Amino acid sequence: MKYDYLIVGSGLFGATVAYRAKKLGKKVLVIDKRNHIGGNVYTENIEGINVHKYGAHIFHTDYNEVWDFVNSFVEFNRYTNSPIARINNEVYNLPFNMNTFSKIWSDVFTPEDALKHINEERKEITGEPKNLEEQAISLVGRTIYEKLIKGYTEKQWNKDCKELPAFIIKRLPVRLIYDNNYFNDKYQGIPVGGYTNLVEKMLNDIEVKLNTNYFDNIDYCKSIAKKIIYTGPLDEYFNYSLGKLEWRSLVFDTKILNIENYQGNAVVNYTGHEVEYTRVIEHKHFENTSSSKTVITYEYPSDYKNGMERYYTVNDDKNNELADKYRKLASKEKNVLFGGRLAEYKYYDMDDVIKKALELEL
């Protein structure tokens, strides 16, 4: 066999495993059906701005080993994720913190003032919350739920919040301090030069074939490598023999504007039903790029259809049970290892993907 490892997919999981295997002296081939490396973290330079082609990606982690690993390839900037929520003509800071509460309620000046409002509104829900709406109200009250959660969530999942399970929103950050930093992680930032720069460095001196779909020639792929690392969709690997797993997708509308600054922030969430999109990304603010133009992307949630990208797992009982059946099949596959968001049918943050890839036994 020509290769020790054939890695299907050049996203963060595949690139990390490829780098590790190469360091161990293994012969590695990475294939990807797309015309570029990087999977969904791919960034494309447009007008001198690194555009996140598959949605905003902000790297954050508490894992020292993961932070040291990614920083061994590229420098990370000090970007701090501080999104803005907009509903109609009102804007609020996220995550929910004292800046948010003091704007929602005019008599809030201290954490005690905020808690009085929240605790009073929480009383509406008694007993165990039966759905997402009740769960959200039990955590932050109805005012915040209706302004900053309800519309965004219903657009995201295309369902009424009363029809969504409570576990989706089990944990909502409520911070009784004036701090707009969305993540609590120790480390946070964006790779200088974009994520494509990071993945290129990880795959340096490793053979990569793009526009190459594993499913177009499965027998050949299996014949050229001792082991396969598969990062594609779990159900597709088994030709959907047990049925299709459900996903939510996204549609992006990207525009180049002849102005320097469109919205003053990288991420603005639109939490009401007055617009169909859930957020607008202004890419230049991720790296504080100096340019006379700006690039913005409107993000529209969508039901998944054939040919679209898979973004969010639908973790209801039906899909979780089906995924478990596929995972049992995967565990019996000889010389094939499954890893990453698609192959595990699991939503991962980027640092968790890399951590899993670093821990994979090769």
C-alpha positions as CSV (number, residue, x, y, z in Angstrom):
1,M,0.0,0.0,0.0
2,K,1.3,3.4,-0.9
3,Y,0.2,5.3,2.2
4,D,0.0,4.6,5.9
5,Y,-3.0,6.9,6.3
6,L,-5.6,8.2,3.9
7,I,-7.3,11.2,5.6
8,V,-10.7,12.1,4.2
9,G,-11.3,15.8,4.9
10,S,-8.9,18.6,5.4
11,G,-10.7,20.4,8.2
12,L,-9.2,20.9,11.7
13,F,-9.6,17.2,12.7
14,G,-8.1,15.8,9.5
15,A,-5.3,18.4,9.4
16,T,-4.3,17.8,13.0
17,V,-4.2,14.0,12.5
18,A,-2.3,14.4,9.3
19,Y,0.3,16.6,11.0
20,R,0.7,14.1,13.9
21,A,1.0,11.1,11.5
22,K,3.6,13.0,9.4
23,K,5.6,13.7,12.6
24,L,5.6,10.0,13.4
25,G,7.2,9.3,10.0
26,K,4.1,8.0,8.4
27,K,3.2,8.4,4.7
28,V,0.0,10.5,4.5
29,L,-2.5,11.5,1.8
30,V,-5.2,14.0,2.6
31,I,-8.2,14.2,0.2
32,D,-11.0,16.7,0.2
33,K,-14.1,17.0,-2.1
34,R,-13.9,20.8,-2.0
35,N,-11.6,22.9,-4.0
36,H,-9.8,24.2,-0.9
37,I,-8.4,23.0,2.4
38,G,-9.6,23.9,5.9
39,G,-13.2,22.6,5.9
40,N,-15.6,25.1,7.4
41,V,-12.8,27.2,9.0
42,Y,-11.6,28.2,5.5
43,T,-11.0,31.9,5.0
44,E,-10.8,33.6,1.6
45,N,-9.0,36.9,1.1
46,I,-11.4,39.4,-0.5
47,E,-10.4,43.0,-0.9
48,G,-7.5,42.4,1.6
49,I,-10.0,41.1,4.2
50,N,-10.0,37.5,5.4
51,V,-13.6,36.4,4.9
52,H,-15.0,33.5,7.0
53,K,-16.7,31.7,4.1
54,Y,-18.7,29.2,6.2
55,G,-19.7,31.5,9.1
56,A,-17.9,33.2,11.9
57,H,-15.2,31.2,13.7
58,I,-13.7,32.5,16.9
59,F,-11.1,30.3,18.5
60,H,-11.4,30.0,22.3
61,T,-10.1,27.3,24.7
62,D,-9.1,26.5,28.2
63,Y,-6.8,23.6,27.0
64,N,-3.2,24.7,27.4
65,E,-2.1,21.9,25.1
66,V,-4.5,23.0,22.3
67,W,-3.5,26.6,22.6
68,D,0.2,25.8,22.5
69,F,-0.4,23.5,19.5
70,V,-2.2,26.0,17.3
71,N,0.3,28.8,18.3
72,S,3.1,26.6,17.2
73,F,2.0,27.2,13.6
74,V,0.7,30.8,13.5
75,E,0.4,33.8,15.7
76,F,-3.1,34.5,17.2
77,N,-4.4,38.1,17.7
78,R,-6.2,39.3,20.8
79,Y,-9.7,39.4,19.3
80,T,-12.4,39.2,22.0
81,N,-15.8,38.1,21.0
82,S,-18.3,40.8,22.1
83,P,-21.4,40.4,19.9
84,I,-24.2,42.9,19.8
85,A,-27.9,41.9,19.8
86,R,-30.3,44.0,17.7
87,I,-34.1,43.9,17.7
88,N,-35.9,46.5,15.7
89,N,-34.1,49.7,16.5
90,E,-32.8,48.6,19.9
91,V,-29.2,47.2,20.5
92,Y,-28.0,45.3,23.5
93,N,-24.7,43.8,24.7
94,L,-24.1,40.0,24.8
95,P,-23.7,37.8,26.7
96,F,-26.4,38.9,29.2
97,N,-24.5,41.2,31.7
98,M,-25.0,44.4,33.6
99,N,-24.7,46.4,30.4
100,T,-27.7,44.4,29.0
101,F,-29.8,44.6,32.2
102,S,-29.2,48.3,32.8
103,K,-30.5,49.1,29.3
104,I,-33.5,46.8,29.4
105,W,-34.6,48.1,32.8
106,S,-34.1,51.8,33.5
107,D,-34.0,51.3,37.3
108,V,-31.1,48.8,37.2
109,F,-27.8,50.1,38.5
110,T,-26.5,47.3,40.6
111,P,-26.4,43.5,40.4
112,E,-29.0,43.4,43.1
113,D,-31.3,45.5,41.0
114,A,-30.9,43.2,38.1
115,L,-31.6,40.1,40.1
116,K,-34.8,41.6,41.5
117,H,-36.2,41.8,38.0
118,I,-34.9,38.4,36.9
119,N,-36.0,36.6,40.0
120,E,-39.5,38.1,39.9
121,E,-40.0,37.1,36.2
122,R,-38.6,33.6,36.9
123,K,-41.6,32.9,39.2
124,E,-43.8,32.5,36.1
125,I,-42.4,28.9,35.6
126,T,-43.1,26.4,38.3
127,G,-41.9,22.8,38.2
128,E,-39.6,21.3,35.6
129,P,-39.5,23.3,32.3
130,K,-41.3,21.4,29.6
131,N,-39.8,23.2,26.6
132,L,-37.2,25.7,25.5
133,E,-39.5,28.7,26.2
134,E,-40.1,27.6,29.8
135,Q,-36.4,26.8,30.3
136,A,-35.3,30.2,29.1
137,I,-37.9,32.1,31.2
138,S,-36.9,30.0,34.3
139,L,-33.3,31.2,33.7
140,V,-33.5,34.8,32.7
141,G,-37.2,35.8,32.8
142,R,-39.7,36.7,30.1
143,T,-38.4,40.2,29.2
144,I,-35.0,39.0,28.1
145,Y,-36.4,35.8,26.6
146,E,-38.8,37.7,24.3
147,K,-36.3,40.4,23.3
148,L,-33.0,38.4,22.9
149,I,-33.8,34.7,22.7
150,K,-37.2,33.9,21.2
151,G,-36.9,35.3,17.7
152,Y,-33.3,34.3,17.2
153,T,-33.9,30.7,18.3
154,E,-37.1,30.3,16.3
155,K,-35.3,31.5,13.2
156,Q,-32.3,29.2,13.9
157,W,-34.4,26.0,14.3
158,N,-37.5,27.0,12.2
159,K,-39.8,25.9,15.1
160,D,-41.7,27.6,17.8
161,C,-39.8,27.7,21.1
162,K,-42.6,25.8,22.7
163,E,-41.9,22.9,20.3
164,L,-38.1,22.8,21.1
165,P,-36.7,20.7,23.9
166,A,-35.5,22.4,27.0
167,F,-32.0,21.0,26.9
168,I,-31.0,23.2,23.9
169,I,-30.8,26.1,26.2
170,K,-30.0,24.5,29.6
171,R,-27.2,27.0,30.3
172,L,-27.5,30.7,29.6
173,P,-24.7,32.9,30.7
174,V,-26.0,35.6,33.2
175,R,-23.2,37.8,34.4
176,L,-23.7,40.3,37.1
177,I,-20.7,42.3,36.0
178,Y,-20.1,44.9,33.2
179,D,-18.2,42.6,30.9
180,N,-19.1,41.9,27.2
181,N,-16.6,39.1,26.7
182,Y,-18.8,36.3,25.4
183,F,-16.4,33.4,26.3
184,N,-15.1,32.5,29.7
185,D,-12.1,30.6,28.3
186,K,-8.6,31.5,29.2
187,Y,-7.4,31.9,25.6
188,Q,-9.2,33.6,22.7
189,G,-8.2,35.0,19.3
190,I,-8.1,34.7,15.5
191,P,-5.1,33.4,13.5
192,V,-3.2,36.3,12.0
193,G,-3.7,35.9,8.3
194,G,-6.9,33.8,8.7
195,Y,-7.7,30.2,9.4
196,T,-6.5,29.0,6.0
197,N,-3.0,30.2,7.0
198,L,-3.2,27.9,10.0
199,V,-4.3,24.8,8.1
200,E,-1.7,25.4,5.4
201,K,1.0,25.4,8.0
202,M,-0.4,22.2,9.5
203,L,-0.5,20.4,6.1
204,N,3.0,21.7,5.1
205,D,4.9,18.9,3.1
206,I,1.9,16.6,3.3
207,E,0.3,15.4,0.0
208,V,-3.2,16.9,-0.5
209,K,-5.6,16.2,-3.3
210,L,-8.6,18.6,-3.7
211,N,-11.7,18.1,-5.7
212,T,-11.5,14.4,-4.7
213,N,-14.6,12.7,-3.3
214,Y,-13.9,9.6,-1.3
215,F,-17.3,8.1,-2.5
216,D,-16.4,8.4,-6.1
217,N,-13.8,5.6,-5.8
218,I,-14.2,3.9,-2.4
219,D,-12.4,0.6,-3.4
220,Y,-9.4,2.5,-4.8
221,C,-9.2,4.7,-1.6
222,K,-9.2,1.6,0.6
223,S,-6.6,-0.1,-1.5
224,I,-3.9,2.6,-1.2
225,A,-3.7,3.1,2.5
226,K,-3.3,0.9,5.6
227,K,-5.7,3.0,7.6
228,I,-8.4,5.6,6.8
229,I,-9.3,8.6,8.9
230,Y,-12.8,9.5,7.9
231,T,-14.2,13.0,8.8
232,G,-17.2,13.1,6.5
233,P,-20.9,12.6,7.3
234,L,-21.5,9.5,9.4
235,D,-24.6,8.3,7.6
236,E,-23.1,8.9,4.2
237,Y,-20.3,6.5,4.9
238,F,-22.8,3.7,5.3
239,N,-24.8,4.9,2.2
240,Y,-27.7,6.0,4.5
241,S,-28.5,2.3,5.1
242,L,-30.4,3.1,8.3
243,G,-31.8,6.4,7.2
244,K,-30.6,10.0,7.0
245,L,-29.5,12.0,10.0
246,E,-31.0,15.4,10.2
247,W,-29.0,18.7,10.1
248,R,-29.7,22.4,10.0
249,S,-27.9,24.4,7.4
250,L,-27.1,28.0,6.6
251,V,-27.3,30.3,3.6
252,F,-24.8,33.1,3.3
253,D,-25.3,36.4,1.4
254,T,-21.9,38.2,1.2
255,K,-21.6,41.7,-0.1
256,I,-18.6,44.0,-0.7
257,L,-19.4,47.6,0.4
258,N,-17.6,50.7,-0.6
259,I,-17.4,52.0,3.0
260,E,-14.8,51.5,5.7
261,N,-17.1,50.4,8.5
262,Y,-20.7,49.0,8.2
263,Q,-21.7,48.0,11.7
264,G,-18.8,48.7,14.0
265,N,-18.6,45.1,15.3
266,A,-17.7,41.7,13.9
267,V,-20.9,40.0,15.0
268,V,-24.4,41.5,15.3
269,N,-27.2,39.1,16.1
270,Y,-30.7,40.0,14.9
271,T,-33.0,38.6,17.6
272,G,-36.4,39.6,16.2
273,H,-38.7,38.3,13.4
274,E,-38.6,41.7,11.6
275,V,-35.7,40.3,9.5
276,E,-35.2,36.7,8.3
277,Y,-31.4,36.5,8.9
278,T,-30.0,35.7,12.4
279,R,-26.8,37.7,12.2
280,V,-24.6,39.9,10.1
281,I,-20.8,39.4,10.1
282,E,-18.4,42.2,9.3
283,H,-15.2,40.3,8.6
284,K,-12.6,43.0,8.8
285,H,-13.2,43.5,12.6
286,F,-12.0,40.0,13.3
287,E,-8.4,41.1,12.5
288,N,-8.8,44.9,12.7
289,T,-8.0,45.0,8.9
290,S,-7.3,48.4,7.4
291,S,-9.2,48.7,4.2
292,S,-11.3,51.4,2.4
293,K,-13.9,48.7,1.8
294,T,-15.7,46.2,4.0
295,V,-17.2,42.7,3.5
296,I,-20.4,41.7,5.3
297,T,-22.3,38.5,5.3
298,Y,-26.0,38.0,6.1
299,E,-26.6,34.6,7.7
300,Y,-29.9,32.8,7.1
301,P,-30.7,29.5,8.8
302,S,-32.1,26.8,6.6
303,D,-33.4,23.3,6.5
304,Y,-30.7,21.0,5.2
305,K,-31.2,19.9,1.6
306,N,-29.0,17.7,-0.6
307,G,-25.9,19.6,-1.8
308,M,-25.9,22.1,1.1
309,E,-23.4,22.1,4.0
310,R,-24.3,20.5,7.3
311,Y,-23.8,22.8,10.2
312,Y,-25.9,21.9,13.3
313,T,-27.0,18.5,14.5
314,V,-30.6,17.9,15.4
315,N,-30.2,16.3,18.7
316,D,-33.7,15.0,19.3
317,D,-34.4,11.4,20.5
318,K,-35.0,10.2,16.9
319,N,-31.7,11.4,15.6
320,N,-29.7,10.5,18.7
321,E,-30.9,7.0,18.5
322,L,-30.1,6.7,14.8
323,A,-26.7,8.2,15.3
324,D,-26.0,5.6,18.0
325,K,-26.8,2.8,15.6
326,Y,-24.4,4.3,13.0
327,R,-21.7,4.6,15.7
328,K,-22.0,0.9,16.5
329,L,-21.5,0.2,12.8
330,A,-18.5,2.5,12.7
331,S,-16.9,0.7,15.7
332,K,-16.9,-2.5,13.7
333,E,-15.2,-1.0,10.6
334,K,-11.7,-2.4,10.2
335,N,-8.8,0.0,9.7
336,V,-11.2,3.0,9.6
337,L,-11.2,5.7,12.4
338,F,-14.1,8.2,12.5
339,G,-13.5,11.7,13.9
340,G,-14.8,15.2,13.9
341,R,-18.2,16.9,13.8
342,L,-19.7,15.2,10.8
343,A,-18.3,11.7,11.4
344,E,-19.4,11.7,15.1
345,Y,-22.7,13.6,14.5
346,K,-21.8,15.9,17.3
347,Y,-21.5,19.7,17.5
348,Y,-17.9,20.6,18.5
349,D,-16.1,23.8,19.3
350,M,-12.9,24.1,17.4
351,D,-10.7,23.4,20.4
352,D,-12.6,20.2,21.2
353,V,-12.1,19.0,17.6
354,I,-8.3,19.6,17.9
355,K,-8.1,18.0,21.3
356,K,-9.9,14.9,20.1
357,A,-7.5,14.7,17.1
358,L,-4.5,15.1,19.4
359,E,-5.8,12.3,21.6
360,L,-6.6,9.9,18.7
361,E,-4.5,6.7,19.0
362,L,-2.5,6.3,15.8
